[in-house]
Amino acid sequence: MTLNKNKITLVKDTIDKHDIDKLIAWLGGNPRLTKGDLTIELEEKWSRWLGVKYSVFCNSGSSANLAAIYSLLLSNKLRNKKIIVPAVSWVTTVSPTIQLGMFPIICDCNKDNLGLDLDELERIIKEDDPASLILVHALGFPNDMDKIMELCEKHNIMVIEDTCESIGSEYDGKKLGSIGDIGTFSFYFGHHMSTIEGGMISTNDIDLYHLLLSIRSHGWDRDLPDYKKNILRNKYNISEFRAFYTFYYPGFNLRSTDLQAFIGLGQLEKIDDIVSKRKNNFDLYHKNIKNKEWKINPNNKMFVSNFAYPIITSKIEELVNALQDNNIETRPLICGSISKQPFWVDRYGITDTKTADWLHNKGLYLPNNHQMTDKEIMLIINVVNKILT
């Protein structure tokens, strides 16, 4: 019997009618739309909210990952091109490492928080001596950052935190994305906040910040502070006139716009309320879901700004059918294991990621968004528990 007639979707747009009305009024003033002062204002306010020194606004979370990884390569901070990548992640977490000629080494996940498996991580570090690591805080669940940062600092490994699904989550009182060397974020529709498309790269390292500013925009110096411009121009004997079209790095065009920055500034005004709502939704799910096979197990150092609630069960087909029959949207648990994706298998062959493979075959996630009601969540819980108990 169908319990629910109205569809419960995974996500809801965080850009509401009030935001659109403000945008229309702003557009009526014929403002600058391409990257300008509002982009800088958003970057500064985001940095203050996150608790870092520097941020760079770009056109997507995927571009944020691309630029973050590329900046490490250009920085001369890496002793080799070996990089640890997480089995439970997203294609554009891993694909830039391939596109940029690096050597990705896949690390399995753990069952407590779906982050990097610490035993596997230590083994890879000892055997392969990688110089960098990109991790994913999946669905709002922090990795075990104390141990990860301890290992990486001991072995001189640069750390990128892909925080695209976890805006507002914290580990030991620090917002995710502010702990490693670089944090990346996505402002895609359906994520915790949206600029339609958009992303952010954050760091406390001024050298990486300057690299990111340049490679975001072709590799020129226009966005750099004057003293940095002078260093580059003097080094290469570039006149002020020639500097307009001089490229110091083989960069990209990953810029966003002031139109999107305007939206982002409005989103920042309500991000704390959105984060709080997602946390409360997670708590309601977690208290009432009954799944003897597995439940996520974040520890007391973790504040969870949940993107979607994960389920792993051998009854996955039965559960998917029940959810769909009740107009409840669901998806595979992220994309399962990267090691099972065709782009990885075609290049690297079969890779053993035992826990991620288990998740790949038996995992799904349930809706969570800031507009969900307790009634909707309890309805979903009842459908799930009917199958799993």
C-alpha positions as CSV (number, residue, x, y, z in Angstrom):
1,M,0.0,0.0,0.0
2,T,1.3,3.5,-0.9
3,L,1.7,5.6,2.2
4,N,2.7,8.8,0.4
5,K,1.0,10.5,-2.6
6,N,3.2,13.6,-2.8
7,K,6.8,13.0,-3.9
8,I,9.5,13.6,-1.3
9,T,12.6,14.7,-3.2
10,L,16.2,14.3,-2.3
11,V,16.9,18.0,-2.5
12,K,15.2,21.4,-2.5
13,D,16.5,24.6,-4.0
14,T,18.0,26.9,-1.4
15,I,17.3,29.9,-3.8
16,D,13.8,31.0,-2.9
17,K,11.4,33.6,-4.2
18,H,12.7,36.2,-1.9
19,D,16.2,35.6,-3.3
20,I,14.9,35.9,-6.8
21,D,13.1,39.2,-6.0
22,K,16.3,40.7,-4.6
23,L,18.2,39.5,-7.6
24,I,15.7,41.1,-10.0
25,A,15.9,44.4,-8.1
26,W,19.7,44.3,-8.2
27,L,19.7,43.5,-12.0
28,G,17.5,46.6,-12.5
29,G,20.4,48.7,-11.6
30,N,22.4,47.4,-14.5
31,P,25.3,46.2,-12.4
32,R,28.5,44.5,-13.5
33,L,27.7,40.8,-14.0
34,T,31.1,39.3,-14.7
35,K,33.6,38.7,-11.9
36,G,34.1,41.9,-9.9
37,D,33.8,43.4,-6.4
38,L,30.9,41.1,-5.3
39,T,33.1,38.1,-6.0
40,I,35.8,39.5,-3.7
41,E,33.1,40.3,-1.0
42,L,31.8,36.8,-1.1
43,E,35.3,35.3,-0.9
44,E,36.0,37.4,2.2
45,K,32.7,36.7,4.0
46,W,33.0,33.0,3.2
47,S,36.6,32.9,4.6
48,R,35.4,34.5,7.9
49,W,32.5,32.1,8.1
50,L,34.8,29.1,7.5
51,G,37.6,30.3,9.7
52,V,40.4,30.6,7.1
53,K,42.5,33.4,5.6
54,Y,41.8,33.1,1.9
55,S,39.2,31.9,-0.5
56,V,38.7,31.8,-4.3
57,F,35.3,31.6,-5.9
58,C,35.0,29.5,-9.0
59,N,32.4,28.0,-11.3
60,S,31.9,24.6,-9.6
61,G,33.0,22.3,-6.9
62,S,34.6,20.1,-9.6
63,S,36.6,23.1,-10.8
64,A,37.5,23.7,-7.2
65,N,39.1,20.2,-7.0
66,L,40.8,20.7,-10.3
67,A,42.4,24.0,-9.3
68,A,43.3,22.8,-5.8
69,I,45.2,19.7,-7.2
70,Y,46.8,21.8,-9.9
71,S,48.0,24.4,-7.4
72,L,49.8,21.8,-5.5
73,L,51.6,20.6,-8.6
74,L,52.7,24.2,-9.5
75,S,53.7,25.0,-6.0
76,N,56.9,23.0,-5.9
77,K,55.6,21.7,-2.5
78,L,55.3,18.1,-3.7
79,R,58.3,15.7,-3.8
80,N,56.5,13.4,-6.3
81,K,53.2,13.0,-8.2
82,K,51.7,10.2,-6.1
83,I,48.4,11.1,-4.6
84,I,46.0,9.1,-2.3
85,V,42.4,9.3,-3.5
86,P,39.3,7.9,-1.7
87,A,37.4,4.9,-2.9
88,V,34.1,6.6,-1.8
89,S,34.2,9.9,-3.5
90,W,33.1,11.4,-6.9
91,V,34.5,11.3,-10.4
92,T,35.7,14.9,-10.3
93,T,37.5,14.3,-7.0
94,V,39.7,11.7,-8.7
95,S,39.7,12.6,-12.4
96,P,41.9,15.7,-12.1
97,T,44.7,13.6,-10.7
98,I,44.5,11.6,-14.0
99,Q,44.1,14.6,-16.2
100,L,47.1,16.3,-14.6
101,G,49.4,13.4,-15.0
102,M,49.5,12.3,-11.4
103,F,49.6,8.8,-10.0
104,P,46.4,8.1,-7.9
105,I,46.5,5.4,-5.3
106,I,43.1,4.4,-4.1
107,C,42.3,4.1,-0.4
108,D,39.4,2.1,0.9
109,C,36.8,3.5,3.3
110,N,35.9,2.6,6.9
111,K,32.5,1.6,8.1
112,D,32.1,4.2,10.9
113,N,32.0,7.4,8.8
114,L,32.8,6.3,5.2
115,G,36.0,8.3,5.3
116,L,39.5,6.9,4.7
117,D,40.3,3.6,6.3
118,L,43.2,4.4,8.7
119,D,44.9,1.0,8.5
120,E,44.8,1.1,4.7
121,L,46.0,4.7,4.7
122,E,49.1,3.9,6.9
123,R,49.9,1.0,4.6
124,I,49.8,3.1,1.5
125,I,52.0,5.8,3.1
126,K,54.6,3.3,4.1
127,E,54.6,1.4,0.8
128,D,54.2,4.2,-1.7
129,D,55.5,7.4,0.0
130,P,52.8,9.7,-1.6
131,A,53.3,13.5,-1.4
132,S,49.6,14.4,-1.4
133,L,46.1,13.2,-0.5
134,I,42.6,14.3,-1.3
135,L,39.9,13.0,0.9
136,V,36.1,13.3,0.8
137,H,33.9,14.1,3.8
138,A,31.0,12.0,2.4
139,L,27.4,13.2,3.0
140,G,28.4,15.5,5.9
141,F,30.4,12.9,7.9
142,P,33.9,14.0,8.9
143,N,36.9,11.8,8.3
144,D,39.0,11.0,11.4
145,M,41.0,14.2,11.0
146,D,43.2,13.9,14.1
147,K,44.8,10.8,12.9
148,I,44.9,11.7,9.2
149,M,46.5,15.0,9.8
150,E,49.0,13.4,12.3
151,L,50.0,10.9,9.6
152,C,50.2,13.5,6.9
153,E,52.3,16.0,8.9
154,K,54.6,13.2,10.0
155,H,55.2,12.1,6.3
156,N,55.1,15.5,4.7
157,I,51.8,14.9,2.8
158,M,49.7,17.8,1.5
159,V,46.0,17.4,2.2
160,I,43.0,18.6,0.2
161,E,39.6,18.2,1.9
162,D,36.7,17.8,-0.6
163,T,33.9,19.2,1.4
164,C,31.4,19.6,-1.4
165,E,28.7,17.5,0.4
166,S,29.5,18.6,3.9
167,I,29.3,22.4,4.2
168,G,28.9,23.3,7.9
169,S,30.0,19.9,9.3
170,E,32.7,20.2,12.0
171,Y,35.4,18.0,13.5
172,D,36.5,18.9,17.0
173,G,35.0,22.4,16.7
174,K,36.6,23.2,13.3
175,K,34.6,23.5,10.2
176,L,35.5,20.9,7.6
177,G,37.5,22.3,4.7
178,S,39.6,24.5,7.2
179,I,41.8,21.7,8.6
180,G,43.9,20.5,5.7
181,D,46.1,22.6,3.3
182,I,43.1,23.3,1.0
183,G,39.4,22.9,1.3
184,T,37.0,22.6,-1.7
185,F,33.3,23.3,-1.7
186,S,30.3,23.0,-4.1
187,F,27.4,25.5,-4.4
188,Y,25.5,23.3,-6.8
189,F,21.7,23.2,-6.8
190,G,20.6,20.9,-3.9
191,H,23.8,21.2,-1.9
192,H,23.7,23.1,1.4
193,M,23.8,26.4,-0.4
194,S,23.6,27.3,-4.0
195,T,24.9,29.9,-6.5
196,I,23.2,28.0,-9.3
197,E,26.6,26.5,-10.3
198,G,29.6,27.5,-8.3
199,G,32.3,26.4,-5.9
200,M,35.0,27.7,-3.5
201,I,38.6,26.9,-2.7
202,S,39.9,27.9,0.7
203,T,43.3,27.9,2.3
204,N,45.6,29.5,4.9
205,D,48.6,29.2,2.6
206,I,49.3,32.6,0.9
207,D,51.4,31.0,-1.9
208,L,48.7,28.5,-2.8
209,Y,46.2,31.4,-2.7
210,H,48.1,33.4,-5.2
211,L,48.5,30.4,-7.4
212,L,44.8,29.7,-7.3
213,L,43.9,33.3,-8.1
214,S,46.2,33.2,-11.2
215,I,45.2,29.7,-12.5
216,R,41.5,30.5,-12.1
217,S,41.9,33.2,-14.7
218,H,44.2,32.0,-17.5
219,G,47.4,32.2,-15.5
220,W,47.8,36.0,-15.7
221,D,48.4,38.4,-12.7
222,R,45.4,40.6,-12.8
223,D,43.8,39.3,-9.5
224,L,47.1,39.3,-7.6
225,P,48.2,42.0,-5.1
226,D,50.5,44.7,-6.4
227,Y,53.6,43.3,-4.7
228,K,53.1,39.9,-6.2
229,K,52.5,41.4,-9.6
230,N,55.8,43.3,-9.3
231,I,57.7,40.2,-8.3
232,L,56.5,38.3,-11.4
233,R,56.9,41.3,-13.8
234,N,60.4,42.0,-12.6
235,K,61.4,38.3,-12.8
236,Y,60.3,38.1,-16.5
237,N,60.9,41.7,-17.5
238,I,57.2,42.4,-18.3
239,S,56.0,45.9,-19.0
240,E,52.7,47.2,-17.6
241,F,51.3,47.1,-21.2
242,R,52.5,43.5,-21.9
243,A,51.2,42.4,-18.5
244,F,47.6,42.5,-19.9
245,Y,48.2,39.4,-21.8
246,T,51.1,37.7,-20.1
247,F,50.6,34.2,-18.7
248,Y,52.9,33.0,-15.9
249,Y,51.2,29.6,-15.6
250,P,49.3,27.4,-18.1
251,G,46.0,28.3,-16.4
252,F,42.3,27.7,-16.9
253,N,39.2,29.9,-17.0
254,L,37.3,28.7,-13.9
255,R,35.8,32.1,-13.0
256,S,32.3,32.5,-11.8
257,T,30.3,35.8,-12.0
258,D,29.2,38.6,-9.8
259,L,25.6,37.6,-10.5
260,Q,26.3,34.3,-8.8
261,A,28.3,36.0,-6.1
262,F,25.2,38.2,-5.4
263,I,23.2,35.1,-4.9
264,G,25.9,33.5,-2.7
265,L,26.0,36.5,-0.4
266,G,22.3,36.0,0.2
267,Q,22.8,32.3,0.8
268,L,25.5,33.0,3.5
269,E,22.8,34.9,5.4
270,K,20.9,31.7,5.9
271,I,23.5,29.0,5.8
272,D,23.6,28.5,9.6
273,D,19.8,27.9,9.7
274,I,20.1,25.4,6.8
275,V,23.0,23.6,8.5
276,S,21.0,23.4,11.8
277,K,18.0,22.0,10.0
278,R,20.0,19.3,8.2
279,K,21.6,18.3,11.5
280,N,18.2,18.0,13.2
281,N,16.9,15.9,10.3
282,F,19.9,13.6,10.6
283,D,19.4,13.2,14.3
284,L,15.7,12.2,13.7
285,Y,16.7,9.7,11.1
286,H,19.5,8.2,13.1
287,K,17.5,7.8,16.3
288,N,14.6,6.0,14.5
289,I,16.1,4.0,11.6
290,K,16.4,0.3,12.5
291,N,19.0,-1.4,10.4
292,K,20.8,-4.3,12.0
293,E,23.2,-4.7,9.1
294,W,24.8,-1.3,9.4
295,K,24.4,2.2,10.7
296,I,26.7,5.2,10.3
297,N,28.7,5.8,13.5
298,P,30.0,9.3,13.8
299,N,31.9,10.0,17.1
300,N,31.4,12.8,19.6
301,K,34.0,15.0,17.9
302,M,31.8,15.3,14.9
303,F,29.1,17.8,14.1
304,V,27.1,16.4,11.2
305,S,25.6,18.8,8.6
306,N,24.1,15.9,6.7
307,F,23.6,15.9,2.9
308,A,21.6,12.7,2.8
309,Y,21.1,9.7,5.1
310,P,22.9,6.5,4.1
311,I,21.5,3.0,4.2
312,I,23.5,-0.2,3.4
313,T,21.5,-3.3,3.3
314,S,21.3,-6.7,1.5
315,K,17.7,-5.9,0.9
316,I,18.6,-2.9,-1.4
317,E,16.4,-3.9,-4.3
318,E,13.3,-4.4,-2.1
319,L,14.0,-1.2,-0.3
320,V,14.4,0.8,-3.5
321,N,11.1,-0.5,-4.8
322,A,9.3,0.3,-1.6
323,L,10.7,3.9,-1.6
324,Q,9.8,4.4,-5.2
325,D,6.3,3.0,-4.6
326,N,5.9,5.6,-1.9
327,N,7.1,8.5,-4.1
328,I,10.3,8.8,-2.1
329,E,13.4,9.7,-4.2
330,T,16.5,7.7,-3.6
331,R,19.9,7.3,-5.3
332,P,22.9,4.9,-5.0
333,L,25.2,5.8,-2.1
334,I,27.2,8.4,-3.9
335,C,28.7,6.5,-6.8
336,G,29.7,3.4,-4.8
337,S,33.4,2.7,-5.1
338,I,35.4,4.6,-7.6
339,S,37.4,1.4,-8.2
340,K,34.3,-0.1,-9.9
341,Q,33.7,2.9,-12.2
342,P,34.5,2.2,-15.9
343,F,36.9,5.2,-16.2
344,W,39.0,3.6,-13.4
345,V,38.8,0.0,-14.4
346,D,39.7,0.8,-18.0
347,R,42.9,2.5,-16.9
348,Y,43.9,0.7,-13.8
349,G,42.1,-2.7,-13.9
350,I,40.3,-4.3,-11.0
351,T,41.3,-2.7,-7.6
352,D,40.4,-4.3,-4.3
353,T,38.4,-2.0,-2.1
354,K,36.6,-4.4,0.1
355,T,34.5,-2.1,2.2
356,A,33.8,0.4,-0.6
357,D,32.8,-2.6,-2.8
358,W,30.3,-3.7,-0.1
359,L,28.9,-0.2,-0.1
360,H,28.9,-0.1,-3.9
361,N,26.6,-3.1,-4.1
362,K,24.3,-2.5,-1.1
363,G,24.2,1.3,-0.5
364,L,21.6,4.0,-1.1
365,Y,20.7,7.2,0.5
366,L,17.5,8.9,1.7
367,P,16.3,12.5,1.3
368,N,17.5,15.3,3.5
369,N,17.0,19.0,2.8
370,H,16.2,22.1,4.8
371,Q,12.6,22.1,3.8
372,M,11.8,18.6,5.0
373,T,9.2,18.2,7.8
374,D,9.5,15.7,10.7
375,K,6.3,14.1,9.3
376,E,8.0,13.4,6.0
377,I,11.1,12.0,7.7
378,M,9.0,9.7,9.9
379,L,7.1,8.5,6.9
380,I,10.4,7.6,5.2
381,I,11.6,5.9,8.4
382,N,8.4,3.8,8.5
383,V,8.9,2.7,4.9
384,V,12.5,1.8,5.6
385,N,11.9,0.0,8.9
386,K,9.1,-2.1,7.4
387,I,11.6,-3.6,4.9
388,L,14.6,-3.8,7.2
389,T,13.0,-5.2,10.4
